[in-house]
Amino acid sequence: QVELVESGGGSVQSGGSLELSCAASRYTHCMGWFRQAPGKEREGVATTDRDGVTTVAESVKGRFTVSQDNAANTVSLQMNSLRPEDTAMYYCAVLSCSNWVTLYWGQGTQVTVSS
């Protein structure tokens, strides 16, 4: 069992920045960020592993950066140039490194971007 605690959400104007952080209760190798907007399906935003290999969704490429602090068992999502369409609940997750299936979810943190 892994507990995940997200922080850093909030409200910001379009063009602004936020950094989300997720603390895991123990060692994890592969982690990711997902988001879900009202009325929409949950979608993947970014993934990372302890070797520093990262992926980001096309919709946020060039604006969002994911990173993992191995010593602290944390993963962060730096979000720049935020847009109203980025408004969603953001979730941290532990992933299976073999097939990227989500193993554990955090409770989520709300990000609201106003125009």
NUNUDO-336891 format. One record per residue (C-alpha): x negated, y, z negated; chain; residue number from 1; residue in one letter. Coordinates in nm, 3 decimals, always signed. Each point is the difference from the previous one (the first is absolute). Layout:
BEGIN
+---------+---------+---------+--------+-----+---------+
:      px :      py :      pz : cadena : num : residuo :
+---------+---------+---------+--------+-----+---------+
:       X :       Y :       Z :      A : NUM :       A :
...
+---------+---------+---------+--------+-----+---------+
END
This chain:
BEGIN
+---------+---------+---------+--------+-----+---------+
:      px :      py :      pz : cadena : num : residuo :
+---------+---------+---------+--------+-----+---------+
:  +0.000 :  +0.000 :  +0.000 :      A :   1 :       Q :
:  -0.123 :  +0.349 :  +0.086 :      A :   2 :       V :
:  +0.157 :  +0.319 :  -0.124 :      A :   3 :       E :
:  -0.024 :  +0.305 :  +0.221 :      A :   4 :       L :
:  +0.059 :  +0.356 :  -0.113 :      A :   5 :       V :
:  +0.025 :  +0.278 :  +0.257 :      A :   6 :       E :
:  -0.044 :  +0.369 :  -0.067 :      A :   7 :       S :
:  -0.042 :  +0.324 :  +0.189 :      A :   8 :       G :
:  +0.331 :  +0.038 :  +0.179 :      A :   9 :       G :
:  +0.188 :  +0.325 :  +0.008 :      A :  10 :       G :
:  +0.142 :  +0.275 :  +0.217 :      A :  11 :       S :
:  -0.202 :  +0.198 :  +0.248 :      A :  12 :       V :
:  +0.061 :  +0.226 :  +0.296 :      A :  13 :       Q :
:  -0.066 :  -0.107 :  +0.354 :      A :  14 :       S :
:  -0.372 :  +0.012 :  +0.074 :      A :  15 :       G :
:  -0.092 :  -0.063 :  -0.360 :      A :  16 :       G :
:  -0.193 :  -0.285 :  -0.161 :      A :  17 :       S :
:  +0.053 :  -0.258 :  -0.270 :      A :  18 :       L :
:  -0.210 :  -0.284 :  -0.132 :      A :  19 :       E :
:  +0.162 :  -0.316 :  -0.126 :      A :  20 :       L :
:  -0.178 :  -0.236 :  -0.233 :      A :  21 :       S :
:  +0.076 :  -0.357 :  -0.099 :      A :  22 :       C :
:  -0.157 :  -0.178 :  -0.294 :      A :  23 :       A :
:  -0.003 :  -0.380 :  -0.009 :      A :  24 :       A :
:  -0.008 :  -0.193 :  -0.326 :      A :  25 :       S :
:  -0.271 :  -0.235 :  +0.128 :      A :  26 :       R :
:  -0.227 :  -0.076 :  +0.295 :      A :  27 :       Y :
:  +0.168 :  +0.012 :  +0.339 :      A :  28 :       T :
:  -0.166 :  -0.038 :  +0.339 :      A :  29 :       H :
:  +0.249 :  +0.124 :  +0.256 :      A :  30 :       C :
:  +0.244 :  +0.278 :  -0.066 :      A :  31 :       M :
:  +0.234 :  +0.220 :  +0.194 :      A :  32 :       G :
:  +0.239 :  +0.292 :  -0.001 :      A :  33 :       W :
:  +0.353 :  -0.019 :  +0.133 :      A :  34 :       F :
:  +0.281 :  +0.252 :  +0.015 :      A :  35 :       R :
:  +0.375 :  -0.005 :  +0.029 :      A :  36 :       Q :
:  +0.212 :  +0.296 :  +0.098 :      A :  37 :       A :
:  +0.373 :  +0.011 :  -0.078 :      A :  38 :       P :
:  +0.193 :  -0.216 :  +0.243 :      A :  39 :       G :
:  -0.314 :  -0.143 :  +0.156 :      A :  40 :       K :
:  -0.196 :  -0.321 :  -0.035 :      A :  41 :       E :
:  -0.319 :  -0.014 :  -0.202 :      A :  42 :       R :
:  -0.303 :  +0.051 :  +0.223 :      A :  43 :       E :
:  -0.370 :  -0.052 :  -0.042 :      A :  44 :       G :
:  -0.215 :  +0.310 :  -0.027 :      A :  45 :       V :
:  -0.352 :  -0.119 :  -0.072 :      A :  46 :       A :
:  -0.204 :  -0.297 :  -0.117 :      A :  47 :       T :
:  -0.342 :  -0.038 :  -0.151 :      A :  48 :       T :
:  -0.226 :  -0.269 :  -0.141 :      A :  49 :       D :
:  -0.298 :  -0.003 :  -0.233 :      A :  50 :       R :
:  -0.240 :  -0.007 :  +0.294 :      A :  51 :       D :
:  +0.128 :  +0.341 :  +0.105 :      A :  52 :       G :
:  +0.190 :  -0.117 :  +0.306 :      A :  53 :       V :
:  +0.307 :  +0.216 :  +0.042 :      A :  54 :       T :
:  +0.295 :  +0.036 :  +0.235 :      A :  55 :       T :
:  +0.256 :  +0.277 :  +0.029 :      A :  56 :       V :
:  +0.327 :  +0.017 :  +0.190 :      A :  57 :       A :
:  +0.004 :  +0.193 :  +0.324 :      A :  58 :       E :
:  +0.254 :  +0.243 :  -0.142 :      A :  59 :       S :
:  -0.246 :  +0.119 :  -0.266 :      A :  60 :       V :
:  -0.333 :  -0.052 :  +0.175 :      A :  61 :       K :
:  -0.223 :  +0.303 :  -0.032 :      A :  62 :       G :
:  +0.204 :  +0.133 :  -0.292 :      A :  63 :       R :
:  -0.008 :  -0.274 :  -0.265 :      A :  64 :       F :
:  -0.308 :  -0.170 :  -0.143 :      A :  65 :       T :
:  +0.001 :  -0.310 :  -0.219 :      A :  66 :       V :
:  -0.281 :  -0.094 :  -0.235 :      A :  67 :       S :
:  -0.067 :  -0.254 :  -0.272 :      A :  68 :       Q :
:  -0.204 :  +0.041 :  -0.318 :      A :  69 :       D :
:  -0.120 :  -0.351 :  -0.075 :      A :  70 :       N :
:  -0.137 :  +0.080 :  -0.343 :      A :  71 :       A :
:  +0.325 :  +0.158 :  -0.116 :      A :  72 :       A :
:  +0.238 :  -0.235 :  +0.182 :      A :  73 :       N :
:  +0.175 :  +0.296 :  +0.158 :      A :  74 :       T :
:  +0.108 :  +0.087 :  +0.350 :      A :  75 :       V :
:  +0.073 :  +0.352 :  +0.119 :      A :  76 :       S :
:  +0.185 :  +0.154 :  +0.290 :      A :  77 :       L :
:  -0.106 :  +0.350 :  +0.097 :      A :  78 :       Q :
:  +0.277 :  +0.161 :  +0.201 :      A :  79 :       M :
:  -0.073 :  +0.318 :  +0.196 :      A :  80 :       N :
:  +0.204 :  +0.203 :  +0.246 :      A :  81 :       S :
:  +0.317 :  -0.140 :  -0.146 :      A :  82 :       L :
:  +0.319 :  +0.017 :  +0.202 :      A :  83 :       R :
:  +0.366 :  -0.019 :  -0.102 :      A :  84 :       P :
:  +0.017 :  -0.344 :  +0.162 :      A :  85 :       E :
:  -0.257 :  -0.122 :  -0.255 :      A :  86 :       D :
:  +0.264 :  +0.039 :  -0.270 :      A :  87 :       T :
:  +0.051 :  -0.342 :  -0.157 :      A :  88 :       A :
:  -0.057 :  -0.217 :  -0.303 :      A :  89 :       M :
:  -0.357 :  -0.122 :  +0.020 :      A :  90 :       Y :
:  -0.092 :  -0.340 :  -0.136 :      A :  91 :       Y :
:  -0.334 :  -0.154 :  -0.082 :      A :  92 :       C :
:  -0.037 :  -0.373 :  +0.059 :      A :  93 :       A :
:  -0.240 :  -0.289 :  -0.042 :      A :  94 :       V :
:  -0.033 :  -0.192 :  +0.325 :      A :  95 :       L :
:  -0.114 :  -0.343 :  +0.096 :      A :  96 :       S :
:  -0.325 :  +0.049 :  +0.189 :      A :  97 :       C :
:  +0.072 :  -0.302 :  +0.219 :      A :  98 :       S :
:  +0.338 :  +0.100 :  +0.139 :      A :  99 :       N :
:  +0.074 :  +0.345 :  -0.147 :      A : 100 :       W :
:  +0.311 :  -0.123 :  -0.176 :      A : 101 :       V :
:  +0.089 :  +0.220 :  -0.296 :      A : 102 :       T :
:  -0.060 :  -0.173 :  -0.330 :      A : 103 :       L :
:  +0.081 :  +0.275 :  -0.251 :      A : 104 :       Y :
:  +0.171 :  +0.337 :  +0.018 :      A : 105 :       W :
:  -0.035 :  +0.314 :  -0.204 :      A : 106 :       G :
:  +0.302 :  +0.192 :  -0.118 :      A : 107 :       Q :
:  -0.040 :  +0.275 :  +0.258 :      A : 108 :       G :
:  -0.060 :  +0.373 :  -0.007 :      A : 109 :       T :
:  +0.209 :  +0.258 :  +0.185 :      A : 110 :       Q :
:  -0.151 :  +0.234 :  +0.256 :      A : 111 :       V :
:  +0.217 :  +0.283 :  +0.129 :      A : 112 :       T :
:  -0.117 :  +0.234 :  +0.275 :      A : 113 :       V :
:  +0.209 :  +0.308 :  +0.071 :      A : 114 :       S :
:  -0.008 :  +0.197 :  +0.322 :      A : 115 :       S :
+---------+---------+---------+--------+-----+---------+
END
